[in-house]
Amino acid sequence: MRRFSMVAAAAALAVIGMLVSVSPAFAETVLEVTPSQDDPRYDIQVKLNKAHKYATDDNPYVIKVAPGSYTISRTLRLYSNTTLWLEGVSLRLEPTAASNMIRIGDTPTDNATGYYYRNIKVVGGDLDNTGHSNTCIKIAHAKNVSFEGVVAHNARNGHLMEVAGVAGLTISGCEFRDQVQTAGAAIPEAVQIDVLNQKHMPTYRSEDLPTKNVTIANCIFSNVPRGIGSHTAVMNRYTKNVVIKNNTFMNLSSDAIRLMNYYNCRIEGNVIKNAPRGIAVYMGHAKGLYFGSSLAKEGGLITTTSNAYKAPPKNQRIVIKSNTVVTGGTDCYTGGANEGVFLCGYSFSRKLTKTVERDAIPKGNYYASGIKVANNTIKTRGHGIRLDDARNCTVKGNKITFVGNRSAKANYHGIYLLSGSNRNTIASNKIVKARAHGIFVASKSKNNVVKGNTISAPGRYGISVQSAQAKTISKNTITKSGSHGIVVLAAKGSMLISSNKVSQSKKYAALVDGKSKTYRIVFKANKLFAKKKAYSVVRVESGRVGVSGSKKMVVTRKAK
């Protein structure tokens, strides 16, 4: 019995030893600081500098500022393995200052390269930027960075947070508000993911270092020009692995979320109220696109990023899902129409001229591709979802309702495909009271599929294909069109139009003016009814049109 006890005791000790051996040698040092009113920035920075000197991965430092309201005269600089704890703290930037409020790294210049700074966190705090154009929070050359429960506000013609060259960034439960944008000023997102060049991040070392692994969740953006995103990018260097979810955007003067040259991104569960445009995805752009070599040369570094045109991936793995968008106002930059979601590529027929806003980008088609737009609820005064030079995309299960003045004469559509948007699937969407067409496929877009959609009370046509091709239009339900139900004009490919239900159209249930003997348009097993019996037909103006299982009337246009 004694022998068994000794064996058991030895085993227990062995287990304890194993637990001890795998447990990290981890402890944190907490430095508390009660800033003086004479120069609170100095007192806080002394502690941050101590952390800079002594903090390690295994012994991070927490600089805990006593609750209170303080006015700081200069930037608070953070370095690796440091948490700045600001719960209950209000910081105000001195009105005569010309600096950031919080910054990772040295100032006024920082020579770090790569993801140099690491393991940095800011918790809590109300940051009043006092109307400065200097970015309130600036982050670059870093990894494993987080901001939790921070409030940043009161900027003028500047960002509230600017990020470039960061691997691993989490922004959660924060609030960004009250940015003033004056006419002719630059474009400030509240949270901008930027590029590391001297024009945009002048106090950091330039480098074609991509930002990746970003999560922005449960934040509030209000009274800002743009919410989250980019208007700059590095050619052939994508911003990767970005999640934007469960945020609230209110009262914007441009896009709530704007991506440029992103790969593998999820935008989900966000609520957007009163923004001219909800979500925009750009792959190329005539402004803000730079060569990696230009950034590397500025920083005295070497890069392997090519300056040659490379076709974008066929699947850019971007998902826009379960968001609620209510548009409103006029875009302060473009003056463009309201729209819920915009997917945009750019095709350049020749090399661009180099300017301060871009490099000499080579000719080529920088299309958007493989994007999924699903189960979003959109209330719009303009377009619902627009695809411009977008390929292989899926638009499915969205509910789009027009809420503006229906008497205005404007060509706004529920779902709109243009500029050679090819091989897209438009399926199972519900579109209510589109100002013009429910679904409009135009301008040489080809091989698209339009199926299972429900379209009610469009201002003009339910489904319209003009100088384009919808390879199949099937199983759609269209009611109360202001003019025709299904319209095909100047088709750019053969089409099958089958098993659709059209009722109560003011004019023809279906109208075809194919203007081609090359392409064949087939109507099969449709149920076509208009308000007037004479219009419950397929009216053919021209083209090779075959009709079976549908009523047909052929009208030959008289020669003029």
C-alpha positions in Angstrom: 0.0 0.0 0.0 2.9 2.3 0.8 4.5 1.5 -2.5 1.4 2.5 -4.4 1.2 5.8 -2.5 4.8 6.6 -3.5 4.1 5.8 -7.1 1.0 8.0 -7.1 2.8 10.9 -5.4 5.6 10.6 -8.0 3.1 10.7 -10.8 1.4 13.7 -9.3 4.7 15.5 -9.1 5.4 14.7 -12.7 2.1 16.2 -13.8 2.7 19.3 -11.8 6.2 19.6 -13.3 4.7 19.3 -16.8 2.2 22.0 -16.1 4.9 24.3 -14.8 7.2 23.6 -17.8 4.5 24.5 -20.3 3.2 27.6 -18.5 4.8 30.8 -20.0 7.1 32.8 -17.8 4.7 35.8 -18.1 4.2 38.8 -15.8 3.3 42.3 -16.5 4.6 45.4 -14.8 2.1 48.1 -14.0 3.2 51.7 -13.7 0.6 54.1 -12.4 0.8 57.8 -13.3 -1.1 60.8 -12.0 -0.2 63.5 -14.4 0.4 67.1 -13.2 -1.6 69.8 -14.7 1.5 71.7 -15.8 2.6 69.2 -18.4 0.6 66.0 -18.2 2.1 64.8 -21.4 5.6 64.8 -19.9 4.6 62.7 -16.9 2.8 60.1 -19.1 5.7 59.9 -21.6 8.3 59.3 -18.9 6.4 56.1 -18.0 6.0 55.2 -21.7 9.8 55.7 -22.2 10.5 53.4 -19.2 8.3 50.8 -20.9 10.2 51.3 -24.1 13.5 50.6 -22.3 12.5 47.7 -20.2 9.3 46.0 -21.5 9.7 42.6 -23.2 7.5 40.0 -24.7 7.5 38.1 -21.4 7.3 41.2 -19.3 5.0 43.7 -20.9 4.3 47.1 -19.3 1.0 48.6 -18.5 1.0 52.4 -18.1 -2.2 53.2 -16.2 -3.2 56.9 -16.2 -5.3 58.1 -13.3 -8.8 59.1 -14.3 -9.3 62.7 -15.0 -9.2 65.4 -17.7 -5.9 66.5 -19.1 -4.6 68.8 -21.9 -1.5 67.4 -23.6 1.0 69.6 -25.6 2.5 66.9 -27.8 2.3 63.3 -29.0 2.2 60.3 -26.7 4.7 57.8 -28.3 4.1 54.1 -27.7 6.6 51.3 -28.3 6.6 47.5 -28.2 5.1 45.4 -25.4 3.2 48.3 -23.9 -0.4 48.9 -22.9 -1.7 52.5 -22.4 -4.6 52.3 -20.0 -6.9 55.3 -20.3 -10.1 54.1 -18.7 -11.9 57.2 -17.2 -9.3 59.5 -18.9 -10.1 62.5 -21.2 -7.2 63.8 -23.2 -7.4 67.1 -25.1 -4.8 68.2 -27.6 -3.5 71.7 -26.9 -5.1 74.0 -29.6 -1.7 75.4 -30.6 -0.1 72.0 -31.0 0.9 70.5 -34.3 1.1 66.8 -33.7 -0.7 63.5 -33.4 -2.3 62.6 -30.0 -1.1 59.0 -30.0 1.5 57.5 -32.2 3.4 54.3 -32.5 7.1 54.9 -32.9 9.4 57.9 -32.9 8.7 61.5 -33.9 9.3 63.6 -36.0 11.0 60.8 -38.0 11.1 57.0 -37.6 13.5 54.8 -39.4 11.9 51.5 -38.4 11.3 49.0 -41.3 9.0 45.9 -41.5 6.6 45.1 -38.7 9.1 46.4 -36.2 6.9 47.5 -33.2 4.8 44.8 -31.6 2.3 43.9 -28.9 0.8 47.4 -28.3 -2.6 48.1 -26.8 -4.7 51.2 -25.9 -7.6 50.7 -23.6 -10.3 53.4 -23.1 -9.8 57.1 -23.2 -11.6 60.1 -24.8 -9.3 61.8 -27.3 -10.3 65.3 -28.3 -8.2 66.3 -31.4 -9.5 70.0 -30.9 -10.1 70.5 -34.6 -6.5 69.7 -35.8 -5.8 68.4 -39.3 -3.0 66.2 -37.9 -4.2 62.6 -37.6 -5.3 61.9 -34.1 -3.9 58.3 -33.9 -1.1 57.1 -36.2 0.1 53.6 -36.6 2.8 52.1 -38.8 5.5 49.4 -39.0 3.8 47.4 -36.3 2.2 44.1 -35.5 -0.3 42.8 -32.9 -1.9 46.2 -32.2 -5.3 46.7 -30.5 -7.5 49.6 -29.5 -10.4 48.9 -27.2 -13.1 51.3 -26.1 -11.3 54.4 -27.4 -13.2 57.5 -28.4 -11.5 59.8 -31.0 -13.2 62.9 -32.2 -13.0 66.5 -33.3 -10.8 66.6 -36.4 -10.7 69.1 -39.3 -9.6 67.9 -42.7 -7.7 65.0 -41.2 -8.1 61.4 -40.2 -9.0 60.2 -36.7 -6.9 57.1 -37.2 -4.4 56.3 -40.0 -2.8 52.9 -40.4 -0.1 51.7 -42.8 2.2 48.6 -42.8 0.5 46.8 -39.9 0.1 43.1 -39.5 -2.6 42.3 -36.9 -4.8 45.2 -35.9 -7.9 45.0 -33.8 -10.2 48.0 -33.2 -13.2 47.0 -31.0 -15.9 48.9 -29.2 -14.4 52.3 -30.3 -16.2 55.5 -31.4 -15.0 57.9 -34.1 -17.0 61.1 -34.6 -17.1 64.7 -35.6 -14.8 65.2 -38.5 -15.2 68.5 -40.4 -14.4 68.4 -44.1 -14.0 71.8 -45.8 -14.4 72.3 -49.6 -11.3 71.4 -51.6 -9.6 69.6 -48.7 -8.1 66.1 -48.9 -10.2 63.0 -48.3 -10.1 61.9 -44.7 -11.6 58.6 -43.7 -12.2 58.3 -40.0 -10.1 55.1 -40.0 -7.8 55.0 -43.1 -5.7 52.1 -44.2 -3.0 53.9 -46.1 0.3 53.3 -47.9 3.8 54.0 -46.6 5.1 56.8 -48.7 6.1 60.3 -47.9 3.0 62.0 -49.3 0.7 60.0 -47.0 2.8 58.9 -44.0 5.6 61.5 -44.1 7.0 60.8 -40.6 7.6 57.1 -41.2 10.1 55.3 -43.4 8.6 54.5 -46.9 8.1 50.8 -47.7 5.8 48.7 -49.8 4.7 46.9 -46.6 1.1 45.6 -46.8 -1.4 45.9 -44.0 -3.1 42.6 -43.2 -5.1 40.7 -40.6 -7.3 43.6 -39.5 -10.6 43.3 -37.5 -12.8 46.4 -36.9 -15.8 45.4 -34.9 -18.6 46.9 -32.7 -17.5 50.4 -33.3 -19.6 53.6 -34.0 -18.8 56.1 -36.7 -20.9 59.3 -36.8 -20.6 62.7 -38.4 -17.5 61.8 -40.5 -16.9 62.1 -44.2 -16.0 58.4 -44.7 -16.0 55.7 -42.2 -13.5 52.9 -42.8 -11.3 52.3 -45.8 -8.7 53.4 -48.3 -8.2 55.8 -51.2 -4.6 54.7 -51.8 -3.1 51.3 -52.7 0.1 49.7 -53.9 -0.1 47.9 -57.3 0.2 44.1 -57.0 0.3 44.4 -53.2 -3.2 43.7 -51.7 -4.5 44.7 -48.3 -5.4 41.2 -47.0 -7.6 39.4 -44.4 -9.8 42.3 -43.3 -13.0 41.8 -41.2 -15.4 44.8 -40.8 -18.4 43.6 -38.7 -21.2 44.8 -36.5 -20.3 48.5 -36.7 -22.8 51.4 -36.8 -22.3 54.3 -39.3 -24.4 57.4 -39.1 -24.5 60.7 -40.9 -21.7 60.5 -43.4 -20.9 62.7 -46.4 -19.4 59.9 -48.5 -18.8 56.1 -48.3 -19.3 54.3 -45.0 -16.9 51.6 -46.1 -14.5 51.9 -49.0 -12.0 49.2 -50.1 -9.3 49.7 -52.6 -7.1 46.8 -53.7 -8.2 44.3 -51.0 -8.1 40.5 -51.0 -10.0 38.2 -48.6 -12.3 40.6 -46.8 -15.6 40.2 -45.0 -18.0 43.0 -44.4 -20.9 41.7 -42.3 -23.6 42.8 -40.0 -22.9 46.5 -40.2 -25.7 49.2 -39.9 -25.3 52.2 -42.2 -27.7 55.2 -41.9 -27.7 58.3 -43.9 -24.6 57.8 -46.1 -24.5 58.7 -49.8 -22.9 55.4 -50.5 -22.9 52.4 -48.2 -20.1 50.1 -49.3 -17.7 50.6 -52.2 -15.1 48.1 -53.5 -12.5 49.3 -55.9 -9.8 47.2 -57.5 -8.1 49.7 -59.6 -8.4 53.5 -59.6 -7.2 56.5 -61.6 -6.0 58.1 -58.4 -4.0 56.8 -55.4 -2.4 53.8 -57.0 1.4 53.6 -56.6 4.3 51.2 -57.5 5.9 49.2 -54.7 9.2 50.3 -56.2 8.4 53.9 -55.7 7.8 53.4 -52.0 10.8 51.2 -51.5 13.1 53.7 -53.3 11.9 56.5 -51.0 12.8 54.4 -48.0 16.1 53.2 -49.4 14.9 49.6 -49.5 14.6 46.8 -52.0 11.3 45.3 -53.2 10.3 42.3 -55.3 6.8 43.8 -56.1 6.4 44.0 -59.8 5.4 47.2 -61.7 4.0 45.2 -64.6 0.3 44.7 -65.1 -1.0 41.5 -63.6 -4.6 40.5 -63.9 -6.5 40.5 -60.6 -7.4 37.1 -59.1 -10.6 35.6 -60.5 -11.8 35.3 -57.0 -10.8 38.1 -54.7 -12.7 36.5 -51.8 -14.6 39.5 -50.7 -18.0 38.9 -49.0 -20.5 41.7 -48.2 -23.2 40.0 -46.1 -26.2 40.8 -43.9 -25.6 44.6 -43.7 -28.3 47.2 -43.4 -27.8 50.3 -45.6 -30.0 53.4 -45.7 -28.6 56.0 -48.1 -29.0 59.7 -48.0 -27.3 63.0 -48.8 -24.9 64.0 -51.6 -21.4 62.7 -51.8 -19.1 65.6 -50.8 -16.3 64.4 -53.2 -18.1 63.1 -56.3 -21.6 64.5 -56.1 -22.6 61.1 -57.3 -25.9 59.2 -56.9 -26.8 57.4 -53.8 -26.2 53.7 -53.8 -26.1 50.8 -51.4 -23.2 48.7 -52.7 -20.8 49.6 -55.5 -18.3 47.1 -57.0 -15.9 48.8 -59.4 -13.0 47.9 -61.6 -11.0 50.2 -63.9 -9.8 49.4 -67.5 -7.0 51.6 -68.8 -6.5 51.5 -72.6 -3.1 53.1 -72.2 -0.5 53.8 -69.5 -1.4 56.5 -67.1 0.7 59.7 -66.7 2.6 59.9 -63.4 1.3 62.6 -61.1 1.7 63.3 -57.4 -1.6 61.3 -56.9 -0.4 58.1 -58.7 2.4 56.4 -60.6 2.5 55.7 -64.3 0.1 52.7 -64.0 0.3 50.4 -67.0 -2.6 49.8 -69.3 -4.8 46.8 -68.4 -8.1 45.8 -66.9 -8.1 46.0 -63.1 -11.5 44.4 -62.7 -13.4 43.5 -59.6 -14.0 39.7 -59.4 -15.4 37.0 -57.2 -17.3 39.3 -54.8 -20.4 38.0 -53.0 -23.1 40.4 -52.0 -25.7 38.5 -50.1 -28.7 39.0 -47.8 -28.2 42.8 -47.4 -31.1 45.2 -46.7 -30.8 48.4 -48.7 -33.1 51.4 -48.7 -31.8 53.8 -51.4 -32.6 57.1 -53.2 -30.4 56.0 -56.1 -29.0 52.7 -57.2 -29.3 49.6 -55.0 -26.3 47.5 -56.1 -24.1 48.6 -59.0 -21.4 46.5 -60.7 -19.0 48.4 -63.0 -16.4 46.2 -64.7 -17.1 43.4 -62.2 -16.8 39.7 -63.0 -17.7 36.4 -61.5 -19.7 38.1 -58.8 -22.8 36.8 -57.0 -25.6 39.1 -55.9 -28.1 37.0 -54.0 -30.9 37.3 -51.5 -30.7 41.1 -51.1 -33.8 43.3 -50.4 -33.6 46.6 -52.1 -36.3 49.3 -51.7 -36.4 52.7 -53.3 -37.4 55.4 -50.7 -37.0 58.7 -52.6 -39.0 60.9 -54.8 -40.4 58.7 -57.6 -41.3 61.7 -59.8 -37.7 62.7 -60.3 -36.4 61.7 -63.8 -33.2 59.9 -63.0 -31.9 56.6 -64.2 -31.4 54.8 -60.9 -31.8 51.0 -60.8 -32.3 48.2 -58.3 -29.3 46.2 -59.6 -27.2 47.7 -62.4 -24.5 46.0 -64.4 -22.3 48.0 -66.8 -18.8 48.4 -68.4 -18.4 44.8 -69.4 -19.5 43.2 -66.1 -19.4 39.5 -67.2 -20.3 36.1 -65.8 -22.2 37.5 -62.8 -25.2 35.8 -61.1 -28.1 37.9 -59.9 -30.4 35.6 -58.0 -33.2 35.6 -55.5 -33.2 39.4 -54.8 -36.3 41.4 -53.9 -36.5 44.8 -55.5 -39.3 47.2 -54.6 -40.1 50.5 -56.4 -36.8 51.0 -58.3 -36.9 54.4 -59.8 -36.1 53.2 -63.3 -35.4 49.5 -63.9 -35.5 46.7 -61.4 -32.5 44.9 -62.9 -30.5 46.6 -65.7 -27.7 44.8 -67.7 -25.9 47.2 -70.0 -22.8 48.3 -71.9 -21.4 45.1 -73.3 -21.9 43.0 -70.1 -22.1 39.4 -71.1 -22.8 35.8 -69.9 -24.8 37.0 -66.9 -27.5 35.0 -65.2 -30.6 36.6 -63.8 -32.8 34.2 -62.0 -35.4 33.9 -59.2 -35.7 37.6 -58.5 -38.9 39.3 -57.4 -39.4 42.8 -58.8 -42.4 45.0 -57.9 -43.4 48.4 -59.2 -40.3 49.5 -61.0 -40.6 53.0 -62.5 -40.0 51.7 -66.0 -38.8 48.1 -66.8 -38.7 45.1 -64.6 -35.6 43.5 -66.3 -33.8 45.3 -69.0 -30.9 44.1 -71.2 -29.5 46.8 -73.5 -26.3 46.4 -75.7 -25.5 43.5 -73.4 -26.3 39.9 -72.7 -28.1 38.0 -69.9 -27.4 34.5 -70.9 -30.4 33.3 -69.0 -33.4 35.2 -67.5 -35.4 32.6 -65.6 -38.0 32.2 -62.9 -38.2 35.9 -62.1 -41.5 37.5 -60.9 -42.2 41.0 -62.1 -45.3 43.0 -61.2 -46.7 46.5 -61.9 -43.9 47.8 -64.2 -44.3 51.4 -65.0 -43.7 50.5 -68.7 -42.6 47.0 -69.9 -41.9 43.8 -67.9 -38.9 42.4 -69.7 -37.0 44.4 -72.4 -34.1 43.3 -74.7 -32.5 46.0 -76.9 -29.5 45.4 -79.2 -28.5 42.1 -77.6 -24.8 41.2 -77.6 -25.4 37.5 -77.3 -28.0 34.7 -77.5 -30.4 34.6 -74.6 -32.9 32.2 -73.0 -35.8 33.8 -71.3 -37.9 31.1 -69.5 -40.4 30.5 -66.8 -40.8 34.1 -65.8 -44.0 35.6 -64.5 -44.9 39.1 -65.6 -48.2 40.7 -64.5 -49.8 44.1 -64.5 -47.3 45.9 -66.7 -48.5 49.2 -67.9 -47.3 48.4 -71.4 -45.9 45.2 -72.9 -45.1 42.2 -70.8 -42.0 41.7 -73.0 -40.4 43.8 -75.7 -37.5 42.8 -78.0 -35.6 44.9 -80.5 -32.6 42.6 -81.0 -31.1 44.5 -84.0 -29.1 41.4 -84.9 -29.5 38.3 -87.0 -26.5 36.7 -85.3 -27.9 36.2 -81.8 -31.0 34.2 -81.1 -33.4 35.2 -78.3 -35.8 32.4 -77.1 -38.9 32.9 -74.9 -40.0 29.7 -73.3 -42.8 28.8 -70.9 -43.3 32.3 -69.5 -46.6 33.6 -68.0 -47.1 37.1 -69.4 -49.9 39.4 -68.4 -50.2 43.2 -68.7 -52.9 45.6 -67.5 -54.3 45.6 -71.0 -54.9 42.2 -72.7 -53.4 43.4 -76.0 -50.0 44.0 -74.2 -49.9 40.5 -72.6 -47.5 39.4 -75.3 -43.9 39.3 -76.5 -43.7 42.2 -78.9 -40.8 41.8 -81.4 -39.5 44.9 -83.2 -36.5 43.1 -84.8 -34.0 40.2 -84.3 -34.1 36.5 -84.3 -36.7 35.7 -81.7 -38.3 32.4 -80.9 -41.4 32.1 -78.7 -42.9 28.9 -77.3 -45.4 28.6 -74.5 -45.8 32.3 -74.5 -48.2 34.5 -76.4 -46.7 36.4 -79.2 -47.4 39.4 -81.4 -44.9 40.4 -84.1 -44.8 44.1 -85.1 -42.6 45.1 -88.0 -41.3 48.6 -87.7 -42.1 50.7 -90.7 -39.3 52.2 -92.8 -38.9 55.9 -92.3 
